[in-house]
Each structure stands twice: as C-alpha cells, then as structure tokens.
Amino acid sequence: MTLKKIRNITFVNARDVLGIIYNSKTGNTSLKWRQFRHNSGKVTGEASSNSLVNLAQSGVITLEWVEKYVQKMTQKN
C-alpha cells in the first residue's frame, strides 16, 4: 500500500523487512542493509561523504561513528 510519493521516493507501509538496497543516482553510494533481529541489522557498501552527512543528520548513524570511521580510513592511507 503506497502511503505517499515525493519526487522519486515512494513511501509504503511494510512489516518484517529483511533488507533494503539503496543506490544513488550519481552512483557514488551503494548500500545494503540486512536485518539480524527486529530493528537491528548491518549496513554494507560504499557511501559518499554527502550520504554520510545525510545518514548522521537523520540519526541512522552517529557523528561519533563518522569521526571514528574517518580516523580509521586516514590511518589506512
């Protein structure tokens, strides 16, 4: 059942979602979320810096997590 459509995003009422796949229009972000139990899950893929900002602002990830991730990636390179 479609609840609302805004631009090219369709909002639906769903239960027992096992996974979500997101690919940005630009191709800079490709994420997959898989459910472990209830609302918990794991995200894998590659995200642009803009996507990380959006995820942090929406509360999906914390700013602390982003800072730790940036430090980790800086140390690798």
PyMOL Python script that loads the backbone (N, CA, C, O; Angstrom):
from pymol import cmd

cmd.read_pdbstr("""\
ATOM      1  N   MET A   1       0.836  -1.165   0.000  1.00  0.00           N
ATOM      2  CA  MET A   1       0.000   0.000   0.000  1.00  0.00           C
ATOM      3  C   MET A   1       0.888   1.238   0.000  1.00  0.00           C
ATOM      4  O   MET A   1       1.681   1.420   0.924  1.00  0.00           O
ATOM      5  N   THR A   2       0.776   2.082  -1.003  1.00  0.00           N
ATOM      6  CA  THR A   2       1.554   3.314  -1.098  1.00  0.00           C
ATOM      7  C   THR A   2       0.957   4.374  -0.183  1.00  0.00           C
ATOM      8  O   THR A   2      -0.230   4.685  -0.272  1.00  0.00           O
ATOM      9  N   LEU A   3       1.791   4.927   0.700  1.00  0.00           N
ATOM     10  CA  LEU A   3       1.340   5.978   1.603  1.00  0.00           C
ATOM     11  C   LEU A   3       1.494   7.356   0.973  1.00  0.00           C
ATOM     12  O   LEU A   3       0.584   8.183   1.032  1.00  0.00           O
ATOM     13  N   LYS A   4       2.670   7.597   0.361  1.00  0.00           N
ATOM     14  CA  LYS A   4       2.932   8.902  -0.222  1.00  0.00           C
ATOM     15  C   LYS A   4       4.095   8.788  -1.199  1.00  0.00           C
ATOM     16  O   LYS A   4       4.982   7.951  -1.029  1.00  0.00           O
ATOM     17  N   LYS A   5       4.081   9.630  -2.216  1.00  0.00           N
ATOM     18  CA  LYS A   5       5.187   9.668  -3.171  1.00  0.00           C
ATOM     19  C   LYS A   5       5.719  11.092  -3.230  1.00  0.00           C
ATOM     20  O   LYS A   5       4.979  12.028  -3.531  1.00  0.00           O
ATOM     21  N   ILE A   6       7.012  11.250  -2.940  1.00  0.00           N
ATOM     22  CA  ILE A   6       7.679  12.545  -3.001  1.00  0.00           C
ATOM     23  C   ILE A   6       8.832  12.410  -3.981  1.00  0.00           C
ATOM     24  O   ILE A   6       9.753  11.622  -3.767  1.00  0.00           O
ATOM     25  N   ARG A   7       8.776  13.183  -5.054  1.00  0.00           N
ATOM     26  CA  ARG A   7       9.733  13.087  -6.160  1.00  0.00           C
ATOM     27  C   ARG A   7       9.791  11.642  -6.620  1.00  0.00           C
ATOM     28  O   ARG A   7       8.783  11.098  -7.072  1.00  0.00           O
ATOM     29  N   ASN A   8      10.963  11.006  -6.512  1.00  0.00           N
ATOM     30  CA  ASN A   8      11.054   9.615  -6.966  1.00  0.00           C
ATOM     31  C   ASN A   8      11.129   8.630  -5.803  1.00  0.00           C
ATOM     32  O   ASN A   8      11.560   7.491  -5.982  1.00  0.00           O
ATOM     33  N   ILE A   9      10.712   9.064  -4.609  1.00  0.00           N
ATOM     34  CA  ILE A   9      10.704   8.184  -3.437  1.00  0.00           C
ATOM     35  C   ILE A   9       9.266   7.820  -3.110  1.00  0.00           C
ATOM     36  O   ILE A   9       8.416   8.695  -2.948  1.00  0.00           O
ATOM     37  N   THR A  10       9.000   6.531  -3.014  1.00  0.00           N
ATOM     38  CA  THR A  10       7.670   6.047  -2.660  1.00  0.00           C
ATOM     39  C   THR A  10       7.713   5.503  -1.237  1.00  0.00           C
ATOM     40  O   THR A  10       8.526   4.631  -0.930  1.00  0.00           O
ATOM     41  N   PHE A  11       6.852   6.007  -0.378  1.00  0.00           N
ATOM     42  CA  PHE A  11       6.759   5.544   0.997  1.00  0.00           C
ATOM     43  C   PHE A  11       5.637   4.520   1.088  1.00  0.00           C
ATOM     44  O   PHE A  11       4.525   4.760   0.617  1.00  0.00           O
ATOM     45  N   VAL A  12       5.937   3.382   1.694  1.00  0.00           N
ATOM     46  CA  VAL A  12       4.951   2.317   1.818  1.00  0.00           C
ATOM     47  C   VAL A  12       4.868   1.859   3.265  1.00  0.00           C
ATOM     48  O   VAL A  12       5.788   2.082   4.052  1.00  0.00           O
ATOM     49  N   ASN A  13       3.775   1.226   3.604  1.00  0.00           N
ATOM     50  CA  ASN A  13       3.602   0.626   4.913  1.00  0.00           C
ATOM     51  C   ASN A  13       4.071  -0.821   4.797  1.00  0.00           C
ATOM     52  O   ASN A  13       3.512  -1.591   4.015  1.00  0.00           O
ATOM     53  N   ALA A  14       5.099  -1.201   5.573  1.00  0.00           N
ATOM     54  CA  ALA A  14       5.663  -2.550   5.439  1.00  0.00           C
ATOM     55  C   ALA A  14       5.957  -3.149   6.805  1.00  0.00           C
ATOM     56  O   ALA A  14       6.188  -2.432   7.779  1.00  0.00           O
ATOM     57  N   ARG A  15       5.944  -4.469   6.859  1.00  0.00           N
ATOM     58  CA  ARG A  15       6.299  -5.214   8.070  1.00  0.00           C
ATOM     59  C   ARG A  15       7.312  -6.280   7.709  1.00  0.00           C
ATOM     60  O   ARG A  15       7.383  -6.731   6.566  1.00  0.00           O
ATOM     61  N   ASP A  16       8.090  -6.672   8.697  1.00  0.00           N
ATOM     62  CA  ASP A  16       9.056  -7.759   8.538  1.00  0.00           C
ATOM     63  C   ASP A  16       9.977  -7.538   7.341  1.00  0.00           C
ATOM     64  O   ASP A  16      10.151  -8.427   6.508  1.00  0.00           O
ATOM     65  N   VAL A  17      10.563  -6.342   7.265  1.00  0.00           N
ATOM     66  CA  VAL A  17      11.503  -6.024   6.189  1.00  0.00           C
ATOM     67  C   VAL A  17      12.814  -6.743   6.474  1.00  0.00           C
ATOM     68  O   VAL A  17      13.399  -6.568   7.543  1.00  0.00           O
ATOM     69  N   LEU A  18      13.277  -7.542   5.532  1.00  0.00           N
ATOM     70  CA  LEU A  18      14.502  -8.310   5.709  1.00  0.00           C
ATOM     71  C   LEU A  18      15.730  -7.581   5.185  1.00  0.00           C
ATOM     72  O   LEU A  18      16.850  -7.866   5.608  1.00  0.00           O
ATOM     73  N   GLY A  19      15.528  -6.649   4.272  1.00  0.00           N
ATOM     74  CA  GLY A  19      16.666  -5.928   3.729  1.00  0.00           C
ATOM     75  C   GLY A  19      16.242  -4.733   2.903  1.00  0.00           C
ATOM     76  O   GLY A  19      15.109  -4.647   2.428  1.00  0.00           O
ATOM     77  N   ILE A  20      17.179  -3.810   2.744  1.00  0.00           N
ATOM     78  CA  ILE A  20      16.957  -2.620   1.929  1.00  0.00           C
ATOM     79  C   ILE A  20      18.198  -2.418   1.070  1.00  0.00           C
ATOM     80  O   ILE A  20      19.321  -2.514   1.566  1.00  0.00           O
ATOM     81  N   ILE A  21      18.002  -2.140  -0.211  1.00  0.00           N
ATOM     82  CA  ILE A  21      19.103  -1.851  -1.123  1.00  0.00           C
ATOM     83  C   ILE A  21      18.925  -0.422  -1.618  1.00  0.00           C
ATOM     84  O   ILE A  21      17.854  -0.053  -2.099  1.00  0.00           O
ATOM     85  N   TYR A  22      19.988   0.384  -1.497  1.00  0.00           N
ATOM     86  CA  TYR A  22      19.937   1.784  -1.935  1.00  0.00           C
ATOM     87  C   TYR A  22      21.105   2.077  -2.864  1.00  0.00           C
ATOM     88  O   TYR A  22      22.258   1.822  -2.518  1.00  0.00           O
ATOM     89  N   ASN A  23      20.811   2.606  -4.031  1.00  0.00           N
ATOM     90  CA  ASN A  23      21.822   3.071  -4.981  1.00  0.00           C
ATOM     91  C   ASN A  23      21.483   4.510  -5.351  1.00  0.00           C
ATOM     92  O   ASN A  23      20.360   4.799  -5.763  1.00  0.00           O
ATOM     93  N   SER A  24      22.451   5.410  -5.206  1.00  0.00           N
ATOM     94  CA  SER A  24      22.205   6.817  -5.530  1.00  0.00           C
ATOM     95  C   SER A  24      22.181   7.027  -7.034  1.00  0.00           C
ATOM     96  O   SER A  24      22.692   6.209  -7.800  1.00  0.00           O
ATOM     97  N   LYS A  25      21.578   8.137  -7.443  1.00  0.00           N
ATOM     98  CA  LYS A  25      21.519   8.475  -8.869  1.00  0.00           C
ATOM     99  C   LYS A  25      22.913   8.670  -9.446  1.00  0.00           C
ATOM    100  O   LYS A  25      23.180   8.293 -10.587  1.00  0.00           O
ATOM    101  N   THR A  26      23.806   9.264  -8.648  1.00  0.00           N
ATOM    102  CA  THR A  26      25.158   9.556  -9.128  1.00  0.00           C
ATOM    103  C   THR A  26      26.027   8.308  -9.205  1.00  0.00           C
ATOM    104  O   THR A  26      27.034   8.285  -9.913  1.00  0.00           O
ATOM    105  N   GLY A  27      25.632   7.275  -8.475  1.00  0.00           N
ATOM    106  CA  GLY A  27      26.438   6.057  -8.443  1.00  0.00           C
ATOM    107  C   GLY A  27      27.543   6.105  -7.408  1.00  0.00           C
ATOM    108  O   GLY A  27      28.341   5.173  -7.311  1.00  0.00           O
ATOM    109  N   ASN A  28      27.603   7.195  -6.619  1.00  0.00           N
ATOM    110  CA  ASN A  28      28.647   7.325  -5.602  1.00  0.00           C
ATOM    111  C   ASN A  28      28.307   6.589  -4.312  1.00  0.00           C
ATOM    112  O   ASN A  28      29.179   6.391  -3.465  1.00  0.00           O
ATOM    113  N   THR A  29      27.062   6.185  -4.154  1.00  0.00           N
ATOM    114  CA  THR A  29      26.640   5.477  -2.949  1.00  0.00           C
ATOM    115  C   THR A  29      25.873   4.224  -3.332  1.00  0.00           C
ATOM    116  O   THR A  29      24.942   4.255  -4.137  1.00  0.00           O
ATOM    117  N   SER A  30      26.295   3.117  -2.728  1.00  0.00           N
ATOM    118  CA  SER A  30      25.622   1.836  -2.925  1.00  0.00           C
ATOM    119  C   SER A  30      25.615   1.118  -1.581  1.00  0.00           C
ATOM    120  O   SER A  30      26.651   0.632  -1.127  1.00  0.00           O
ATOM    121  N   LEU A  31      24.445   1.050  -0.944  1.00  0.00           N
ATOM    122  CA  LEU A  31      24.339   0.480   0.397  1.00  0.00           C
ATOM    123  C   LEU A  31      23.318  -0.646   0.438  1.00  0.00           C
ATOM    124  O   LEU A  31      22.297  -0.609  -0.248  1.00  0.00           O
ATOM    125  N   LYS A  32      23.617  -1.657   1.266  1.00  0.00           N
ATOM    126  CA  LYS A  32      22.675  -2.752   1.511  1.00  0.00           C
ATOM    127  C   LYS A  32      22.530  -2.919   3.016  1.00  0.00           C
ATOM    128  O   LYS A  32      23.521  -2.989   3.744  1.00  0.00           O
ATOM    129  N   TRP A  33      21.292  -2.982   3.471  1.00  0.00           N
ATOM    130  CA  TRP A  33      21.009  -3.231   4.879  1.00  0.00           C
ATOM    131  C   TRP A  33      20.325  -4.580   4.986  1.00  0.00           C
ATOM    132  O   TRP A  33      19.357  -4.854   4.276  1.00  0.00           O
ATOM    133  N   ARG A  34      20.829  -5.420   5.874  1.00  0.00           N
ATOM    134  CA  ARG A  34      20.238  -6.735   6.120  1.00  0.00           C
ATOM    135  C   ARG A  34      19.836  -6.835   7.585  1.00  0.00           C
ATOM    136  O   ARG A  34      20.605  -6.468   8.473  1.00  0.00           O
ATOM    137  N   GLN A  35      18.639  -7.330   7.834  1.00  0.00           N
ATOM    138  CA  GLN A  35      18.120  -7.446   9.194  1.00  0.00           C
ATOM    139  C   GLN A  35      18.744  -8.630   9.917  1.00  0.00           C
ATOM    140  O   GLN A  35      18.900  -9.709   9.344  1.00  0.00           O
ATOM    141  N   PHE A  36      19.105  -8.417  11.197  1.00  0.00           N
ATOM    142  CA  PHE A  36      19.557  -9.507  12.057  1.00  0.00           C
ATOM    143  C   PHE A  36      18.415  -9.960  12.951  1.00  0.00           C
ATOM    144  O   PHE A  36      18.026 -11.128  12.937  1.00  0.00           O
ATOM    145  N   ARG A  37      17.885  -9.030  13.723  1.00  0.00           N
ATOM    146  CA  ARG A  37      16.727  -9.324  14.562  1.00  0.00           C
ATOM    147  C   ARG A  37      15.990  -8.027  14.846  1.00  0.00           C
ATOM    148  O   ARG A  37      16.594  -6.987  15.108  1.00  0.00           O
ATOM    149  N   HIS A  38      14.700  -8.117  14.787  1.00  0.00           N
ATOM    150  CA  HIS A  38      13.823  -6.959  14.997  1.00  0.00           C
ATOM    151  C   HIS A  38      14.281  -5.774  14.141  1.00  0.00           C
ATOM    152  O   HIS A  38      14.271  -5.860  12.913  1.00  0.00           O
ATOM    153  N   ASN A  39      14.682  -4.667  14.781  1.00  0.00           N
ATOM    154  CA  ASN A  39      15.105  -3.480  14.034  1.00  0.00           C
ATOM    155  C   ASN A  39      16.616  -3.393  13.860  1.00  0.00           C
ATOM    156  O   ASN A  39      17.118  -2.415  13.306  1.00  0.00           O
ATOM    157  N   SER A  40      17.343  -4.396  14.324  1.00  0.00           N
ATOM    158  CA  SER A  40      18.799  -4.385  14.228  1.00  0.00           C
ATOM    159  C   SER A  40      19.253  -5.000  12.919  1.00  0.00           C
ATOM    160  O   SER A  40      18.627  -5.925  12.400  1.00  0.00           O
ATOM    161  N   GLY A  41      20.350  -4.475  12.391  1.00  0.00           N
ATOM    162  CA  GLY A  41      20.863  -5.008  11.143  1.00  0.00           C
ATOM    163  C   GLY A  41      22.264  -4.526  10.872  1.00  0.00           C
ATOM    164  O   GLY A  41      22.894  -3.895  11.721  1.00  0.00           O
ATOM    165  N   LYS A  42      22.754  -4.830   9.673  1.00  0.00           N
ATOM    166  CA  LYS A  42      24.105  -4.466   9.274  1.00  0.00           C
ATOM    167  C   LYS A  42      24.053  -3.801   7.905  1.00  0.00           C
ATOM    168  O   LYS A  42      23.376  -4.275   6.993  1.00  0.00           O
ATOM    169  N   VAL A  43      24.780  -2.697   7.778  1.00  0.00           N
ATOM    170  CA  VAL A  43      24.869  -1.986   6.504  1.00  0.00           C
ATOM    171  C   VAL A  43      26.229  -2.269   5.887  1.00  0.00           C
ATOM    172  O   VAL A  43      27.255  -2.190   6.563  1.00  0.00           O
ATOM    173  N   THR A  44      26.233  -2.600   4.597  1.00  0.00           N
ATOM    174  CA  THR A  44      27.478  -2.791   3.864  1.00  0.00           C
ATOM    175  C   THR A  44      27.425  -1.974   2.583  1.00  0.00           C
ATOM    176  O   THR A  44      26.345  -1.641   2.094  1.00  0.00           O
ATOM    177  N   GLY A  45      28.582  -1.657   2.048  1.00  0.00           N
ATOM    178  CA  GLY A  45      28.644  -0.934   0.787  1.00  0.00           C
ATOM    179  C   GLY A  45      29.549   0.272   0.867  1.00  0.00           C
ATOM    180  O   GLY A  45      30.351   0.405   1.792  1.00  0.00           O
ATOM    181  N   GLU A  46      29.414   1.150  -0.112  1.00  0.00           N
ATOM    182  CA  GLU A  46      30.216   2.369  -0.180  1.00  0.00           C
ATOM    183  C   GLU A  46      29.292   3.577  -0.180  1.00  0.00           C
ATOM    184  O   GLU A  46      28.272   3.603  -0.868  1.00  0.00           O
ATOM    185  N   ALA A  47      29.676   4.586   0.616  1.00  0.00           N
ATOM    186  CA  ALA A  47      28.856   5.792   0.722  1.00  0.00           C
ATOM    187  C   ALA A  47      29.702   7.028   0.466  1.00  0.00           C
ATOM    188  O   ALA A  47      30.855   7.098   0.893  1.00  0.00           O
ATOM    189  N   SER A  48      29.138   7.987  -0.222  1.00  0.00           N
ATOM    190  CA  SER A  48      29.818   9.266  -0.447  1.00  0.00           C
ATOM    191  C   SER A  48      29.806  10.069   0.848  1.00  0.00           C
ATOM    192  O   SER A  48      29.050   9.762   1.771  1.00  0.00           O
ATOM    193  N   SER A  49      30.643  11.093   0.911  1.00  0.00           N
ATOM    194  CA  SER A  49      30.669  11.943   2.102  1.00  0.00           C
ATOM    195  C   SER A  49      29.316  12.614   2.307  1.00  0.00           C
ATOM    196  O   SER A  49      28.885  12.799   3.446  1.00  0.00           O
ATOM    197  N   ASN A  50      28.644  12.980   1.224  1.00  0.00           N
ATOM    198  CA  ASN A  50      27.317  13.587   1.321  1.00  0.00           C
ATOM    199  C   ASN A  50      26.319  12.608   1.946  1.00  0.00           C
ATOM    200  O   ASN A  50      25.493  13.007   2.766  1.00  0.00           O
ATOM    201  N   SER A  51      26.392  11.344   1.566  1.00  0.00           N
ATOM    202  CA  SER A  51      25.492  10.335   2.134  1.00  0.00           C
ATOM    203  C   SER A  51      25.766  10.130   3.615  1.00  0.00           C
ATOM    204  O   SER A  51      24.833   9.936   4.394  1.00  0.00           O
ATOM    205  N   LEU A  52      27.046  10.170   4.019  1.00  0.00           N
ATOM    206  CA  LEU A  52      27.384  10.035   5.436  1.00  0.00           C
ATOM    207  C   LEU A  52      26.794  11.190   6.236  1.00  0.00           C
ATOM    208  O   LEU A  52      26.285  10.985   7.338  1.00  0.00           O
ATOM    209  N   VAL A  53      26.857  12.393   5.691  1.00  0.00           N
ATOM    210  CA  VAL A  53      26.268  13.561   6.363  1.00  0.00           C
ATOM    211  C   VAL A  53      24.764  13.367   6.504  1.00  0.00           C
ATOM    212  O   VAL A  53      24.205  13.605   7.575  1.00  0.00           O
ATOM    213  N   ASN A  54      24.108  12.938   5.436  1.00  0.00           N
ATOM    214  CA  ASN A  54      22.657  12.722   5.482  1.00  0.00           C
ATOM    215  C   ASN A  54      22.285  11.638   6.482  1.00  0.00           C
ATOM    216  O   ASN A  54      21.306  11.788   7.214  1.00  0.00           O
ATOM    217  N   LEU A  55      23.048  10.547   6.526  1.00  0.00           N
ATOM    218  CA  LEU A  55      22.773   9.469   7.481  1.00  0.00           C
ATOM    219  C   LEU A  55      22.955   9.948   8.915  1.00  0.00           C
ATOM    220  O   LEU A  55      22.173   9.584   9.793  1.00  0.00           O
ATOM    221  N   ALA A  56      23.978  10.761   9.160  1.00  0.00           N
ATOM    222  CA  ALA A  56      24.213  11.288  10.507  1.00  0.00           C
ATOM    223  C   ALA A  56      23.113  12.267  10.914  1.00  0.00           C
ATOM    224  O   ALA A  56      22.634  12.222  12.047  1.00  0.00           O
ATOM    225  N   GLN A  57      22.714  13.139  10.011  1.00  0.00           N
ATOM    226  CA  GLN A  57      21.669  14.118  10.327  1.00  0.00           C
ATOM    227  C   GLN A  57      20.320  13.462  10.577  1.00  0.00           C
ATOM    228  O   GLN A  57      19.515  13.968  11.359  1.00  0.00           O
ATOM    229  N   SER A  58      20.072  12.343   9.919  1.00  0.00           N
ATOM    230  CA  SER A  58      18.787  11.663  10.103  1.00  0.00           C
ATOM    231  C   SER A  58      18.803  10.714  11.295  1.00  0.00           C
ATOM    232  O   SER A  58      17.773  10.130  11.632  1.00  0.00           O
ATOM    233  N   GLY A  59      19.961  10.553  11.940  1.00  0.00           N
ATOM    234  CA  GLY A  59      20.042   9.716  13.132  1.00  0.00           C
ATOM    235  C   GLY A  59      20.294   8.250  12.855  1.00  0.00           C
ATOM    236  O   GLY A  59      20.242   7.433  13.774  1.00  0.00           O
ATOM    237  N   VAL A  60      20.567   7.898  11.611  1.00  0.00           N
ATOM    238  CA  VAL A  60      20.844   6.496  11.272  1.00  0.00           C
ATOM    239  C   VAL A  60      22.197   6.087  11.833  1.00  0.00           C
ATOM    240  O   VAL A  60      22.351   4.982  12.353  1.00  0.00           O
ATOM    241  N   ILE A  61      23.182   6.982  11.727  1.00  0.00           N
ATOM    242  CA  ILE A  61      24.494   6.766  12.331  1.00  0.00           C
ATOM    243  C   ILE A  61      24.816   7.992  13.177  1.00  0.00           C
ATOM    244  O   ILE A  61      24.238   9.061  12.979  1.00  0.00           O
ATOM    245  N   THR A  62      25.742   7.834  14.120  1.00  0.00           N
ATOM    246  CA  THR A  62      26.098   8.957  14.987  1.00  0.00           C
ATOM    247  C   THR A  62      27.290   9.711  14.407  1.00  0.00           C
ATOM    248  O   THR A  62      28.070   9.160  13.630  1.00  0.00           O
ATOM    249  N   LEU A  63      27.417  10.965  14.790  1.00  0.00           N
ATOM    250  CA  LEU A  63      28.552  11.767  14.368  1.00  0.00           C
ATOM    251  C   LEU A  63      29.844  11.158  14.911  1.00  0.00           C
ATOM    252  O   LEU A  63      30.883  11.202  14.252  1.00  0.00           O
ATOM    253  N   GLU A  64      29.773  10.592  16.108  1.00  0.00           N
ATOM    254  CA  GLU A  64      30.932   9.923  16.707  1.00  0.00           C
ATOM    255  C   GLU A  64      31.399   8.768  15.816  1.00  0.00           C
ATOM    256  O   GLU A  64      32.599   8.587  15.614  1.00  0.00           O
ATOM    257  N   TRP A  65      30.458   7.990  15.287  1.00  0.00           N
ATOM    258  CA  TRP A  65      30.818   6.878  14.404  1.00  0.00           C
ATOM    259  C   TRP A  65      31.506   7.398  13.148  1.00  0.00           C
ATOM    260  O   TRP A  65      32.496   6.819  12.699  1.00  0.00           O
ATOM    261  N   VAL A  66      30.991   8.483  12.578  1.00  0.00           N
ATOM    262  CA  VAL A  66      31.584   9.068  11.370  1.00  0.00           C
ATOM    263  C   VAL A  66      33.015   9.514  11.654  1.00  0.00           C
ATOM    264  O   VAL A  66      33.914   9.260  10.853  1.00  0.00           O
ATOM    265  N   GLU A  67      33.233  10.180  12.794  1.00  0.00           N
ATOM    266  CA  GLU A  67      34.573  10.651  13.147  1.00  0.00           C
ATOM    267  C   GLU A  67      35.543   9.487  13.313  1.00  0.00           C
ATOM    268  O   GLU A  67      36.679   9.559  12.845  1.00  0.00           O
ATOM    269  N   LYS A  68      35.107   8.412  13.976  1.00  0.00           N
ATOM    270  CA  LYS A  68      35.963   7.233  14.147  1.00  0.00           C
ATOM    271  C   LYS A  68      36.269   6.587  12.803  1.00  0.00           C
ATOM    272  O   LYS A  68      37.387   6.131  12.564  1.00  0.00           O
ATOM    273  N   TYR A  69      35.273   6.551  11.932  1.00  0.00           N
ATOM    274  CA  TYR A  69      35.459   5.960  10.606  1.00  0.00           C
ATOM    275  C   TYR A  69      36.471   6.762   9.791  1.00  0.00           C
ATOM    276  O   TYR A  69      37.337   6.186   9.133  1.00  0.00           O
ATOM    277  N   VAL A  70      36.361   8.090   9.835  1.00  0.00           N
ATOM    278  CA  VAL A  70      37.288   8.952   9.097  1.00  0.00           C
ATOM    279  C   VAL A  70      38.711   8.760   9.622  1.00  0.00           C
ATOM    280  O   VAL A  70      39.654   8.684   8.834  1.00  0.00           O
ATOM    281  N   GLN A  71      38.877   8.680  10.945  1.00  0.00           N
ATOM    282  CA  GLN A  71      40.198   8.441  11.532  1.00  0.00           C
ATOM    283  C   GLN A  71      40.762   7.099  11.070  1.00  0.00           C
ATOM    284  O   GLN A  71      41.938   7.001  10.720  1.00  0.00           O
ATOM    285  N   LYS A  72      39.932   6.084  11.069  1.00  0.00           N
ATOM    286  CA  LYS A  72      40.354   4.743  10.654  1.00  0.00           C
ATOM    287  C   LYS A  72      40.803   4.749   9.191  1.00  0.00           C
ATOM    288  O   LYS A  72      41.832   4.161   8.857  1.00  0.00           O
ATOM    289  N   MET A  73      40.044   5.404   8.327  1.00  0.00           N
ATOM    290  CA  MET A  73      40.381   5.443   6.908  1.00  0.00           C
ATOM    291  C   MET A  73      41.637   6.284   6.660  1.00  0.00           C
ATOM    292  O   MET A  73      42.414   5.985   5.753  1.00  0.00           O
ATOM    293  N   THR A  74      41.838   7.331   7.458  1.00  0.00           N
ATOM    294  CA  THR A  74      43.024   8.171   7.327  1.00  0.00           C
ATOM    295  C   THR A  74      44.274   7.380   7.702  1.00  0.00           C
ATOM    296  O   THR A  74      45.315   7.519   7.059  1.00  0.00           O
ATOM    297  N   GLN A  75      44.174   6.553   8.736  1.00  0.00           N
ATOM    298  CA  GLN A  75      45.307   5.739   9.173  1.00  0.00           C
ATOM    299  C   GLN A  75      45.658   4.677   8.139  1.00  0.00           C
ATOM    300  O   GLN A  75      46.830   4.336   7.979  1.00  0.00           O
ATOM    301  N   LYS A  76      44.658   4.148   7.435  1.00  0.00           N
ATOM    302  CA  LYS A  76      44.908   3.137   6.404  1.00  0.00           C
ATOM    303  C   LYS A  76      45.711   3.719   5.254  1.00  0.00           C
ATOM    304  O   LYS A  76      46.577   3.051   4.690  1.00  0.00           O
ATOM    305  N   ASN A  77      45.419   4.965   4.910  1.00  0.00           N
ATOM    306  CA  ASN A  77      46.074   5.610   3.759  1.00  0.00           C
ATOM    307  C   ASN A  77      47.267   6.363   4.247  1.00  0.00           C
ATOM    308  O   ASN A  77      47.972   6.985   3.452  1.00  0.00           O
TER     309      ASN A  77
END
""", "prot")
cmd.dss("prot")
cmd.show_as("cartoon", "prot")
cmd.util.cbc("prot")
cmd.orient("prot")
